[in-house]
Amino acid sequence: MTRREEPDLGKLIEWVLGIAEARHRAWVSGDPDPYGLPPPDDLPGATR
């Protein structure tokens, strides 16, 4: 493993968006969150 001075921003964004997409797909289909996280508090009416 090579340590970088600065993180690879593109990879970080790809990783975060992948997690968000997986959580959204699970929420829409009524499945539990794949990471075991609750929905965001500021999401009105998002309780499922």
PDBQT receptor file of N, H, CA, C and O in Angstrom, charges set to zero:
ATOM      1  N   MET A   1       0.850  -1.175   0.000  1.00  0.00    +0.000 N 
ATOM      2  CA  MET A   1       0.000   0.000   0.000  1.00  0.00    +0.000 C 
ATOM      3  C   MET A   1       0.893   1.234   0.000  1.00  0.00    +0.000 C 
ATOM      4  O   MET A   1       1.881   1.303   0.731  1.00  0.00    +0.000 OA
ATOM      5  N   THR A   2       0.535   2.191  -0.818  1.00  0.00    +0.000 N 
ATOM      6  H   THR A   2      -0.268   2.135  -1.412  1.00  0.00    +0.000 HD
ATOM      7  CA  THR A   2       1.275   3.448  -0.889  1.00  0.00    +0.000 C 
ATOM      8  C   THR A   2       0.479   4.534  -0.204  1.00  0.00    +0.000 C 
ATOM      9  O   THR A   2      -0.713   4.696  -0.466  1.00  0.00    +0.000 OA
ATOM     10  N   ARG A   3       1.112   5.261   0.650  1.00  0.00    +0.000 N 
ATOM     11  H   ARG A   3       2.080   5.130   0.863  1.00  0.00    +0.000 HD
ATOM     12  CA  ARG A   3       0.438   6.363   1.349  1.00  0.00    +0.000 C 
ATOM     13  C   ARG A   3       0.591   7.632   0.522  1.00  0.00    +0.000 C 
ATOM     14  O   ARG A   3       1.684   7.957   0.058  1.00  0.00    +0.000 OA
ATOM     15  N   ARG A   4      -0.503   8.333   0.348  1.00  0.00    +0.000 N 
ATOM     16  H   ARG A   4      -1.390   8.068   0.725  1.00  0.00    +0.000 HD
ATOM     17  CA  ARG A   4      -0.499   9.561  -0.441  1.00  0.00    +0.000 C 
ATOM     18  C   ARG A   4      -0.537  10.773   0.478  1.00  0.00    +0.000 C 
ATOM     19  O   ARG A   4      -1.048  10.712   1.596  1.00  0.00    +0.000 OA
ATOM     20  N   GLU A   5       0.010  11.865  -0.016  1.00  0.00    +0.000 N 
ATOM     21  H   GLU A   5       0.424  11.915  -0.925  1.00  0.00    +0.000 HD
ATOM     22  CA  GLU A   5      -0.063  13.137   0.726  1.00  0.00    +0.000 C 
ATOM     23  C   GLU A   5      -1.519  13.598   0.834  1.00  0.00    +0.000 C 
ATOM     24  O   GLU A   5      -1.974  14.007   1.903  1.00  0.00    +0.000 OA
ATOM     25  N   GLU A   6      -2.231  13.527  -0.275  1.00  0.00    +0.000 N 
ATOM     26  H   GLU A   6      -1.861  13.196  -1.143  1.00  0.00    +0.000 HD
ATOM     27  CA  GLU A   6      -3.631  13.941  -0.319  1.00  0.00    +0.000 C 
ATOM     28  C   GLU A   6      -4.479  12.752  -0.752  1.00  0.00    +0.000 C 
ATOM     29  O   GLU A   6      -4.042  11.952  -1.579  1.00  0.00    +0.000 OA
ATOM     30  N   PRO A   7      -5.681  12.626  -0.206  1.00  0.00    +0.000 N 
ATOM     31  CA  PRO A   7      -6.543  11.508  -0.614  1.00  0.00    +0.000 C 
ATOM     32  C   PRO A   7      -6.985  11.670  -2.070  1.00  0.00    +0.000 C 
ATOM     33  O   PRO A   7      -7.075  12.784  -2.586  1.00  0.00    +0.000 OA
ATOM     34  N   ASP A   8      -7.257  10.548  -2.712  1.00  0.00    +0.000 N 
ATOM     35  H   ASP A   8      -7.184   9.643  -2.292  1.00  0.00    +0.000 HD
ATOM     36  CA  ASP A   8      -7.771  10.562  -4.079  1.00  0.00    +0.000 C 
ATOM     37  C   ASP A   8      -9.249  10.965  -3.997  1.00  0.00    +0.000 C 
ATOM     38  O   ASP A   8     -10.107  10.140  -3.682  1.00  0.00    +0.000 OA
ATOM     39  N   LEU A   9      -9.529  12.207  -4.275  1.00  0.00    +0.000 N 
ATOM     40  H   LEU A   9      -8.833  12.878  -4.530  1.00  0.00    +0.000 HD
ATOM     41  CA  LEU A   9     -10.882  12.744  -4.115  1.00  0.00    +0.000 C 
ATOM     42  C   LEU A   9     -11.894  12.013  -4.990  1.00  0.00    +0.000 C 
ATOM     43  O   LEU A   9     -13.028  11.788  -4.567  1.00  0.00    +0.000 OA
ATOM     44  N   GLY A  10     -11.501  11.646  -6.189  1.00  0.00    +0.000 N 
ATOM     45  H   GLY A  10     -10.579  11.829  -6.532  1.00  0.00    +0.000 HD
ATOM     46  CA  GLY A  10     -12.412  10.929  -7.084  1.00  0.00    +0.000 C 
ATOM     47  C   GLY A  10     -12.843   9.590  -6.502  1.00  0.00    +0.000 C 
ATOM     48  O   GLY A  10     -14.019   9.231  -6.568  1.00  0.00    +0.000 OA
ATOM     49  N   LYS A  11     -11.895   8.852  -5.932  1.00  0.00    +0.000 N 
ATOM     50  H   LYS A  11     -10.940   9.143  -5.878  1.00  0.00    +0.000 HD
ATOM     51  CA  LYS A  11     -12.214   7.553  -5.315  1.00  0.00    +0.000 C 
ATOM     52  C   LYS A  11     -13.100   7.742  -4.089  1.00  0.00    +0.000 C 
ATOM     53  O   LYS A  11     -14.030   6.968  -3.863  1.00  0.00    +0.000 OA
ATOM     54  N   LEU A  12     -12.811   8.768  -3.303  1.00  0.00    +0.000 N 
ATOM     55  H   LEU A  12     -12.056   9.397  -3.486  1.00  0.00    +0.000 HD
ATOM     56  CA  LEU A  12     -13.607   9.036  -2.110  1.00  0.00    +0.000 C 
ATOM     57  C   LEU A  12     -15.047   9.366  -2.486  1.00  0.00    +0.000 C 
ATOM     58  O   LEU A  12     -15.982   8.863  -1.862  1.00  0.00    +0.000 OA
ATOM     59  N   ILE A  13     -15.230  10.196  -3.487  1.00  0.00    +0.000 N 
ATOM     60  H   ILE A  13     -14.471  10.604  -3.994  1.00  0.00    +0.000 HD
ATOM     61  CA  ILE A  13     -16.580  10.554  -3.941  1.00  0.00    +0.000 C 
ATOM     62  C   ILE A  13     -17.304   9.324  -4.478  1.00  0.00    +0.000 C 
ATOM     63  O   ILE A  13     -18.485   9.124  -4.191  1.00  0.00    +0.000 OA
ATOM     64  N   GLU A  14     -16.604   8.498  -5.255  1.00  0.00    +0.000 N 
ATOM     65  H   GLU A  14     -15.646   8.659  -5.489  1.00  0.00    +0.000 HD
ATOM     66  CA  GLU A  14     -17.196   7.277  -5.797  1.00  0.00    +0.000 C 
ATOM     67  C   GLU A  14     -17.649   6.346  -4.668  1.00  0.00    +0.000 C 
ATOM     68  O   GLU A  14     -18.724   5.750  -4.741  1.00  0.00    +0.000 OA
ATOM     69  N   TRP A  15     -16.825   6.226  -3.631  1.00  0.00    +0.000 N 
ATOM     70  H   TRP A  15     -15.951   6.710  -3.572  1.00  0.00    +0.000 HD
ATOM     71  CA  TRP A  15     -17.145   5.370  -2.490  1.00  0.00    +0.000 C 
ATOM     72  C   TRP A  15     -18.379   5.879  -1.743  1.00  0.00    +0.000 C 
ATOM     73  O   TRP A  15     -19.276   5.099  -1.422  1.00  0.00    +0.000 OA
ATOM     74  N   VAL A  16     -18.427   7.175  -1.467  1.00  0.00    +0.000 N 
ATOM     75  H   VAL A  16     -17.698   7.809  -1.728  1.00  0.00    +0.000 HD
ATOM     76  CA  VAL A  16     -19.551   7.763  -0.730  1.00  0.00    +0.000 C 
ATOM     77  C   VAL A  16     -20.847   7.657  -1.539  1.00  0.00    +0.000 C 
ATOM     78  O   VAL A  16     -21.897   7.324  -0.989  1.00  0.00    +0.000 OA
ATOM     79  N   LEU A  17     -20.775   7.937  -2.836  1.00  0.00    +0.000 N 
ATOM     80  H   LEU A  17     -19.923   8.207  -3.283  1.00  0.00    +0.000 HD
ATOM     81  CA  LEU A  17     -21.980   7.844  -3.665  1.00  0.00    +0.000 C 
ATOM     82  C   LEU A  17     -22.461   6.398  -3.797  1.00  0.00    +0.000 C 
ATOM     83  O   LEU A  17     -23.663   6.149  -3.892  1.00  0.00    +0.000 OA
ATOM     84  N   GLY A  18     -21.544   5.464  -3.804  1.00  0.00    +0.000 N 
ATOM     85  H   GLY A  18     -20.567   5.666  -3.728  1.00  0.00    +0.000 HD
ATOM     86  CA  GLY A  18     -21.925   4.052  -3.851  1.00  0.00    +0.000 C 
ATOM     87  C   GLY A  18     -22.691   3.642  -2.603  1.00  0.00    +0.000 C 
ATOM     88  O   GLY A  18     -23.686   2.922  -2.685  1.00  0.00    +0.000 OA
ATOM     89  N   ILE A  19     -22.223   4.100  -1.452  1.00  0.00    +0.000 N 
ATOM     90  H   ILE A  19     -21.415   4.685  -1.386  1.00  0.00    +0.000 HD
ATOM     91  CA  ILE A  19     -22.917   3.807  -0.194  1.00  0.00    +0.000 C 
ATOM     92  C   ILE A  19     -24.303   4.457  -0.197  1.00  0.00    +0.000 C 
ATOM     93  O   ILE A  19     -25.288   3.825   0.185  1.00  0.00    +0.000 OA
ATOM     94  N   ALA A  20     -24.375   5.712  -0.626  1.00  0.00    +0.000 N 
ATOM     95  H   ALA A  20     -23.575   6.225  -0.936  1.00  0.00    +0.000 HD
ATOM     96  CA  ALA A  20     -25.667   6.415  -0.658  1.00  0.00    +0.000 C 
ATOM     97  C   ALA A  20     -26.635   5.724  -1.603  1.00  0.00    +0.000 C 
ATOM     98  O   ALA A  20     -27.819   5.598  -1.293  1.00  0.00    +0.000 OA
ATOM     99  N   GLU A  21     -26.146   5.277  -2.747  1.00  0.00    +0.000 N 
ATOM    100  H   GLU A  21     -25.183   5.379  -2.998  1.00  0.00    +0.000 HD
ATOM    101  CA  GLU A  21     -27.013   4.600  -3.710  1.00  0.00    +0.000 C 
ATOM    102  C   GLU A  21     -27.530   3.273  -3.155  1.00  0.00    +0.000 C 
ATOM    103  O   GLU A  21     -28.708   2.953  -3.310  1.00  0.00    +0.000 OA
ATOM    104  N   ALA A  22     -26.666   2.510  -2.519  1.00  0.00    +0.000 N 
ATOM    105  H   ALA A  22     -25.708   2.770  -2.393  1.00  0.00    +0.000 HD
ATOM    106  CA  ALA A  22     -27.086   1.235  -1.935  1.00  0.00    +0.000 C 
ATOM    107  C   ALA A  22     -28.132   1.449  -0.848  1.00  0.00    +0.000 C 
ATOM    108  O   ALA A  22     -29.104   0.699  -0.763  1.00  0.00    +0.000 OA
ATOM    109  N   ARG A  23     -27.934   2.469  -0.018  1.00  0.00    +0.000 N 
ATOM    110  H   ARG A  23     -27.144   3.078  -0.088  1.00  0.00    +0.000 HD
ATOM    111  CA  ARG A  23     -28.904   2.763   1.041  1.00  0.00    +0.000 C 
ATOM    112  C   ARG A  23     -30.238   3.203   0.452  1.00  0.00    +0.000 C 
ATOM    113  O   ARG A  23     -31.296   2.806   0.940  1.00  0.00    +0.000 OA
ATOM    114  N   HIS A  24     -30.191   4.020  -0.595  1.00  0.00    +0.000 N 
ATOM    115  H   HIS A  24     -29.331   4.343  -0.992  1.00  0.00    +0.000 HD
ATOM    116  CA  HIS A  24     -31.424   4.509  -1.223  1.00  0.00    +0.000 C 
ATOM    117  C   HIS A  24     -32.187   3.357  -1.865  1.00  0.00    +0.000 C 
ATOM    118  O   HIS A  24     -33.404   3.258  -1.707  1.00  0.00    +0.000 OA
ATOM    119  N   ARG A  25     -31.486   2.485  -2.588  1.00  0.00    +0.000 N 
ATOM    120  H   ARG A  25     -30.497   2.565  -2.716  1.00  0.00    +0.000 HD
ATOM    121  CA  ARG A  25     -32.145   1.339  -3.216  1.00  0.00    +0.000 C 
ATOM    122  C   ARG A  25     -32.830   0.468  -2.169  1.00  0.00    +0.000 C 
ATOM    123  O   ARG A  25     -33.955   0.017  -2.382  1.00  0.00    +0.000 OA
ATOM    124  N   ALA A  26     -32.170   0.230  -1.051  1.00  0.00    +0.000 N 
ATOM    125  H   ALA A  26     -31.256   0.597  -0.878  1.00  0.00    +0.000 HD
ATOM    126  CA  ALA A  26     -32.765  -0.578   0.011  1.00  0.00    +0.000 C 
ATOM    127  C   ALA A  26     -33.987   0.113   0.591  1.00  0.00    +0.000 C 
ATOM    128  O   ALA A  26     -35.008  -0.528   0.841  1.00  0.00    +0.000 OA
ATOM    129  N   TRP A  27     -33.886   1.426   0.806  1.00  0.00    +0.000 N 
ATOM    130  H   TRP A  27     -33.057   1.947   0.602  1.00  0.00    +0.000 HD
ATOM    131  CA  TRP A  27     -35.007   2.174   1.382  1.00  0.00    +0.000 C 
ATOM    132  C   TRP A  27     -36.213   2.149   0.450  1.00  0.00    +0.000 C 
ATOM    133  O   TRP A  27     -37.339   1.945   0.904  1.00  0.00    +0.000 OA
ATOM    134  N   VAL A  28     -35.991   2.355  -0.849  1.00  0.00    +0.000 N 
ATOM    135  H   VAL A  28     -35.077   2.522  -1.218  1.00  0.00    +0.000 HD
ATOM    136  CA  VAL A  28     -37.088   2.379  -1.822  1.00  0.00    +0.000 C 
ATOM    137  C   VAL A  28     -37.778   1.020  -1.897  1.00  0.00    +0.000 C 
ATOM    138  O   VAL A  28     -39.002   0.948  -2.010  1.00  0.00    +0.000 OA
ATOM    139  N   SER A  29     -36.996  -0.054  -1.833  1.00  0.00    +0.000 N 
ATOM    140  H   SER A  29     -36.002   0.005  -1.742  1.00  0.00    +0.000 HD
ATOM    141  CA  SER A  29     -37.585  -1.388  -1.939  1.00  0.00    +0.000 C 
ATOM    142  C   SER A  29     -38.132  -1.894  -0.604  1.00  0.00    +0.000 C 
ATOM    143  O   SER A  29     -38.709  -2.979  -0.546  1.00  0.00    +0.000 OA
ATOM    144  N   GLY A  30     -37.958  -1.123   0.460  1.00  0.00    +0.000 N 
ATOM    145  H   GLY A  30     -37.489  -0.241   0.412  1.00  0.00    +0.000 HD
ATOM    146  CA  GLY A  30     -38.479  -1.514   1.759  1.00  0.00    +0.000 C 
ATOM    147  C   GLY A  30     -37.580  -2.477   2.517  1.00  0.00    +0.000 C 
ATOM    148  O   GLY A  30     -37.987  -3.034   3.536  1.00  0.00    +0.000 OA
ATOM    149  N   ASP A  31     -36.371  -2.676   2.033  1.00  0.00    +0.000 N 
ATOM    150  H   ASP A  31     -36.040  -2.223   1.205  1.00  0.00    +0.000 HD
ATOM    151  CA  ASP A  31     -35.408  -3.559   2.694  1.00  0.00    +0.000 C 
ATOM    152  C   ASP A  31     -34.685  -2.802   3.805  1.00  0.00    +0.000 C 
ATOM    153  O   ASP A  31     -34.661  -1.572   3.796  1.00  0.00    +0.000 OA
ATOM    154  N   PRO A  32     -34.096  -3.520   4.758  1.00  0.00    +0.000 N 
ATOM    155  CA  PRO A  32     -33.320  -2.841   5.800  1.00  0.00    +0.000 C 
ATOM    156  C   PRO A  32     -32.055  -2.223   5.209  1.00  0.00    +0.000 C 
ATOM    157  O   PRO A  32     -31.552  -2.663   4.175  1.00  0.00    +0.000 OA
ATOM    158  N   ASP A  33     -31.566  -1.214   5.878  1.00  0.00    +0.000 N 
ATOM    159  H   ASP A  33     -31.975  -0.857   6.717  1.00  0.00    +0.000 HD
ATOM    160  CA  ASP A  33     -30.348  -0.535   5.429  1.00  0.00    +0.000 C 
ATOM    161  C   ASP A  33     -29.198  -1.542   5.384  1.00  0.00    +0.000 C 
ATOM    162  O   ASP A  33     -28.967  -2.251   6.364  1.00  0.00    +0.000 OA
ATOM    163  N   PRO A  34     -28.473  -1.619   4.262  1.00  0.00    +0.000 N 
ATOM    164  CA  PRO A  34     -27.403  -2.613   4.158  1.00  0.00    +0.000 C 
ATOM    165  C   PRO A  34     -26.253  -2.359   5.121  1.00  0.00    +0.000 C 
ATOM    166  O   PRO A  34     -25.444  -3.255   5.361  1.00  0.00    +0.000 OA
ATOM    167  N   TYR A  35     -26.167  -1.166   5.671  1.00  0.00    +0.000 N 
ATOM    168  H   TYR A  35     -26.824  -0.438   5.476  1.00  0.00    +0.000 HD
ATOM    169  CA  TYR A  35     -25.092  -0.823   6.610  1.00  0.00    +0.000 C 
ATOM    170  C   TYR A  35     -25.602  -0.725   8.045  1.00  0.00    +0.000 C 
ATOM    171  O   TYR A  35     -24.840  -0.395   8.953  1.00  0.00    +0.000 OA
ATOM    172  N   GLY A  36     -26.892  -1.011   8.255  1.00  0.00    +0.000 N 
ATOM    173  H   GLY A  36     -27.512  -1.279   7.517  1.00  0.00    +0.000 HD
ATOM    174  CA  GLY A  36     -27.461  -0.984   9.594  1.00  0.00    +0.000 C 
ATOM    175  C   GLY A  36     -27.641   0.409  10.161  1.00  0.00    +0.000 C 
ATOM    176  O   GLY A  36     -27.710   0.579  11.378  1.00  0.00    +0.000 OA
ATOM    177  N   LEU A  37     -27.720   1.415   9.291  1.00  0.00    +0.000 N 
ATOM    178  H   LEU A  37     -27.664   1.278   8.302  1.00  0.00    +0.000 HD
ATOM    179  CA  LEU A  37     -27.851   2.801   9.741  1.00  0.00    +0.000 C 
ATOM    180  C   LEU A  37     -29.306   3.248   9.676  1.00  0.00    +0.000 C 
ATOM    181  O   LEU A  37     -30.051   2.788   8.810  1.00  0.00    +0.000 OA
ATOM    182  N   PRO A  38     -29.725   4.136  10.576  1.00  0.00    +0.000 N 
ATOM    183  CA  PRO A  38     -31.082   4.680  10.502  1.00  0.00    +0.000 C 
ATOM    184  C   PRO A  38     -31.148   5.734   9.398  1.00  0.00    +0.000 C 
ATOM    185  O   PRO A  38     -30.111   6.244   8.974  1.00  0.00    +0.000 OA
ATOM    186  N   PRO A  39     -32.366   6.071   8.923  1.00  0.00    +0.000 N 
ATOM    187  CA  PRO A  39     -32.477   7.158   7.944  1.00  0.00    +0.000 C 
ATOM    188  C   PRO A  39     -32.041   8.478   8.574  1.00  0.00    +0.000 C 
ATOM    189  O   PRO A  39     -32.087   8.613   9.797  1.00  0.00    +0.000 OA
ATOM    190  N   PRO A  40     -31.623   9.448   7.776  1.00  0.00    +0.000 N 
ATOM    191  CA  PRO A  40     -31.220  10.748   8.314  1.00  0.00    +0.000 C 
ATOM    192  C   PRO A  40     -32.363  11.399   9.092  1.00  0.00    +0.000 C 
ATOM    193  O   PRO A  40     -33.529  11.264   8.721  1.00  0.00    +0.000 OA
ATOM    194  N   ASP A  41     -32.023  12.102  10.165  1.00  0.00    +0.000 N 
ATOM    195  H   ASP A  41     -31.076  12.212  10.466  1.00  0.00    +0.000 HD
ATOM    196  CA  ASP A  41     -33.029  12.771  10.996  1.00  0.00    +0.000 C 
ATOM    197  C   ASP A  41     -33.770  13.874  10.252  1.00  0.00    +0.000 C 
ATOM    198  O   ASP A  41     -34.943  14.128  10.525  1.00  0.00    +0.000 OA
ATOM    199  N   ASP A  42     -33.093  14.530   9.313  1.00  0.00    +0.000 N 
ATOM    200  H   ASP A  42     -32.140  14.324   9.091  1.00  0.00    +0.000 HD
ATOM    201  CA  ASP A  42     -33.704  15.667   8.625  1.00  0.00    +0.000 C 
ATOM    202  C   ASP A  42     -34.503  15.256   7.398  1.00  0.00    +0.000 C 
ATOM    203  O   ASP A  42     -34.804  16.099   6.553  1.00  0.00    +0.000 OA
ATOM    204  N   LEU A  43     -34.851  13.987   7.284  1.00  0.00    +0.000 N 
ATOM    205  H   LEU A  43     -34.607  13.303   7.972  1.00  0.00    +0.000 HD
ATOM    206  CA  LEU A  43     -35.640  13.500   6.171  1.00  0.00    +0.000 C 
ATOM    207  C   LEU A  43     -37.098  13.430   6.630  1.00  0.00    +0.000 C 
ATOM    208  O   LEU A  43     -37.491  12.457   7.273  1.00  0.00    +0.000 OA
ATOM    209  N   PRO A  44     -37.902  14.444   6.311  1.00  0.00    +0.000 N 
ATOM    210  CA  PRO A  44     -39.289  14.466   6.804  1.00  0.00    +0.000 C 
ATOM    211  C   PRO A  44     -40.117  13.329   6.234  1.00  0.00    +0.000 C 
ATOM    212  O   PRO A  44     -40.102  13.077   5.030  1.00  0.00    +0.000 OA
ATOM    213  N   GLY A  45     -40.828  12.656   7.099  1.00  0.00    +0.000 N 
ATOM    214  H   GLY A  45     -40.840  12.860   8.077  1.00  0.00    +0.000 HD
ATOM    215  CA  GLY A  45     -41.733  11.600   6.664  1.00  0.00    +0.000 C 
ATOM    216  C   GLY A  45     -41.023  10.393   6.072  1.00  0.00    +0.000 C 
ATOM    217  O   GLY A  45     -41.619   9.661   5.281  1.00  0.00    +0.000 OA
ATOM    218  N   ALA A  46     -39.792  10.171   6.426  1.00  0.00    +0.000 N 
ATOM    219  H   ALA A  46     -39.308  10.765   7.068  1.00  0.00    +0.000 HD
ATOM    220  CA  ALA A  46     -39.027   9.100   5.813  1.00  0.00    +0.000 C 
ATOM    221  C   ALA A  46     -39.030   7.829   6.648  1.00  0.00    +0.000 C 
ATOM    222  O   ALA A  46     -38.264   6.904   6.380  1.00  0.00    +0.000 OA
ATOM    223  N   THR A  47     -39.880   7.781   7.648  1.00  0.00    +0.000 N 
ATOM    224  H   THR A  47     -40.503   8.532   7.866  1.00  0.00    +0.000 HD
ATOM    225  CA  THR A  47     -39.900   6.562   8.466  1.00  0.00    +0.000 C 
ATOM    226  C   THR A  47     -40.559   5.443   7.701  1.00  0.00    +0.000 C 
ATOM    227  O   THR A  47     -41.647   5.615   7.151  1.00  0.00    +0.000 OA
ATOM    228  N   ARG A  48     -39.919   4.316   7.662  1.00  0.00    +0.000 N 
ATOM    229  H   ARG A  48     -39.035   4.176   8.109  1.00  0.00    +0.000 HD
ATOM    230  CA  ARG A  48     -40.463   3.141   6.978  1.00  0.00    +0.000 C 
ATOM    231  C   ARG A  48     -40.364   1.976   7.892  1.00  0.00    +0.000 C 
ATOM    232  O   ARG A  48     -40.763   0.870   7.528  1.00  0.00    +0.000 OA
TER     233      ARG A  48
